[in-house]
Amino acid sequence: MKKILFAAVAATSLMSAPAFAAPIDLKAFIIGASVAPECSLEAPSNVDFGQLGIETDPGAGALRITNNESDTQRVWASCNYPVKVRLRSTLGGLRTAQLNDGQDSADFTNVIFYRLSLEASDGLAFQPVELLTTGTPLEEETVNQADAFHDRARLRVRVLRADNPLRPLAGAYGDIAIVTLGAI
C-alpha cells in the first residue's frame, strides 16, 4: 500500500500544473530629437584678373578684349535640406566709373560681362548654377536643389571675349558677386 501511495504521489508531482506568469507592467514611450535646417558656405577669395588684354594693333578689332580669363576655386557648400542656390551680380557685370557717353559710345562699353558658376565637384551632389551678366544691376540666376548636399564645389568666374564684343573703356572695373544658399 505504501508503494501505491508513493507511486500516486510521484505521479501527481510529475503532472504539469498550470503555469501562472508573474505580473508585469509595460509602458511605451517616445524618443525624439530635431536638427535645425542649416546651410554653410566657405567664403570664397576675391578674384582679380589684373589688366585684361586688348588688341593694341590698329584695325577693325582694335581695343577689343583679346583673351579669355578664368578663375576657379574650391569652396565647401553644405545644406541639410533642399534649398535654393542663387548667384547674384550687384552691378550686372564688371563696371568702371568712367561714363560711356562720348560721340562714339556705340563702339565702347563701361561694363565687362562675366560668367559666374557654382557646380558640384563630381557633377552629382547638386545641380549646377551659372549666371551670365548682361549689364542689369542685381542680375541673378537661381536653381532649386531637390535634396541636401555637402560638397567641395567649384566656384568659377570667367571673362570671355565672345561675351564682350564692344571695346572696354580704360579704367578699373569691379563688381560684388554674391552666392546664397537658402530656403526655397
C-alpha positions in Angstrom: 0.0 0.0 0.0 2.8 2.3 0.8 4.2 1.6 -2.6 0.9 2.5 -4.3 0.6 5.7 -2.3 4.2 6.6 -3.1 3.6 6.0 -6.8 0.4 8.1 -6.7 2.2 11.0 -5.1 5.1 10.7 -7.5 2.7 10.6 -10.5 0.9 13.6 -9.2 4.1 15.6 -8.9 5.1 14.7 -12.4 1.9 16.0 -13.9 2.2 19.6 -15.0 0.4 22.1 -13.1 -0.9 25.2 -14.8 1.8 27.9 -15.1 1.0 31.4 -13.9 3.2 34.2 -15.1 4.4 36.8 -12.7 2.6 40.1 -13.2 4.4 42.6 -15.4 4.0 46.3 -16.2 4.7 47.5 -19.7 5.0 51.2 -20.7 5.9 52.6 -24.1 7.5 56.0 -24.6 8.7 58.1 -27.5 12.3 59.2 -28.0 12.7 62.2 -30.3 15.2 64.8 -31.4 15.4 67.5 -34.0 18.0 69.0 -36.3 17.8 72.6 -37.3 17.9 73.4 -41.1 21.4 74.7 -41.8 23.5 75.8 -44.8 27.1 76.7 -44.7 29.3 78.1 -47.5 33.0 78.6 -47.2 34.0 82.3 -48.0 35.5 82.5 -51.5 38.6 84.5 -52.2 38.4 87.8 -54.1 39.2 87.5 -57.8 41.4 90.0 -59.6 42.2 89.3 -63.3 44.6 92.2 -63.4 44.9 94.1 -66.6 42.9 92.5 -69.3 44.5 92.1 -72.7 43.1 94.3 -75.5 44.1 94.4 -79.2 46.7 97.2 -79.5 47.2 97.0 -83.3 45.1 99.3 -85.4 42.2 97.9 -87.4 38.7 96.6 -87.1 39.4 94.7 -83.9 41.4 97.4 -82.2 40.9 97.8 -78.4 38.7 94.7 -78.1 39.4 92.1 -75.3 41.8 89.5 -76.8 42.0 86.8 -74.1 39.6 84.7 -72.1 40.2 84.9 -68.3 39.2 82.3 -65.8 39.5 81.7 -62.1 38.3 78.5 -60.4 38.4 78.0 -56.6 37.1 75.3 -54.4 34.6 76.2 -51.6 32.7 73.9 -49.2 29.0 74.1 -49.8 26.7 72.2 -47.5 22.9 72.2 -46.8 21.0 69.6 -44.8 17.7 70.3 -46.6 16.5 71.2 -50.1 17.5 74.8 -50.9 17.7 77.5 -53.5 21.2 78.2 -54.8 21.4 81.8 -56.1 24.2 83.6 -57.9 23.9 87.4 -58.0 25.8 90.3 -59.6 25.4 93.6 -57.8 26.3 95.7 -60.8 25.4 93.4 -63.6 29.0 92.9 -64.7 32.4 94.4 -64.1 31.8 98.1 -64.1 34.0 101.2 -64.3 33.2 104.7 -63.0 34.1 106.1 -66.5 30.9 107.1 -68.3 30.3 105.8 -71.8 28.8 108.9 -73.1 31.1 110.0 -76.0 30.1 110.5 -79.6 31.3 107.0 -80.5 29.7 105.3 -77.4 28.1 102.6 -79.6 31.6 101.1 -80.1 32.5 101.2 -76.4 31.3 99.9 -73.0 31.9 100.6 -69.3 30.6 97.1 -68.4 32.6 93.9 -68.9 30.3 90.9 -68.8 31.4 87.8 -66.9 30.1 84.3 -66.1 29.8 83.1 -62.6 29.1 79.4 -61.9 28.9 77.0 -58.9 29.0 73.3 -59.7 29.5 70.1 -57.7 33.0 68.6 -57.8 31.6 65.3 -59.0 28.8 66.8 -61.0 26.2 64.9 -58.9 25.9 66.4 -55.4 23.7 69.3 -56.6 22.5 70.9 -59.9 24.9 73.4 -61.4 24.1 77.1 -61.5 25.5 79.7 -64.0 24.9 83.4 -64.3 25.9 85.4 -67.4 25.9 89.1 -66.6 24.3 91.4 -69.1 24.7 94.8 -67.6 21.5 94.8 -65.5 22.1 95.6 -61.8 21.1 92.8 -59.3 21.1 90.1 -62.0 20.7 86.7 -60.6 20.3 83.0 -61.5 18.6 80.6 -59.2 18.3 76.8 -59.2 16.2 74.9 -56.7 18.0 71.9 -55.3 15.9 68.7 -54.7 17.9 67.4 -51.7 20.5 68.0 -49.1 24.2 68.2 -50.3 27.7 68.5 -49.0 30.5 69.2 -51.5 33.8 70.9 -52.1 32.2 72.7 -55.0 33.9 74.6 -57.9 33.2 78.3 -58.0 34.3 79.8 -61.3 34.4 83.3 -62.7 35.2 83.7 -66.4 35.5 86.8 -68.7 35.1 85.6 -72.2 35.9 87.7 -75.2 32.9 86.2 -77.1 30.6 87.7 -74.4 32.2 91.1 -74.8 32.1 92.4 -78.4 32.4 96.1 -77.5 35.6 97.9 -76.6 36.0 98.4 -72.9 36.8 102.0 -71.7 40.0 102.4 -69.8 39.7 102.2 -66.1 39.4 100.0 -63.0 36.5 97.6 -63.2 34.7 95.8 -60.4 31.6 94.1 -59.1 30.3 92.3 -56.0 29.2 88.8 -56.6 27.0 87.0 -54.1 26.4 83.3 -53.6 23.4 82.4 -51.5 22.3 79.0 -50.2 18.8 79.2 -48.6 15.2 78.2 -48.1 13.1 77.6 -51.2 
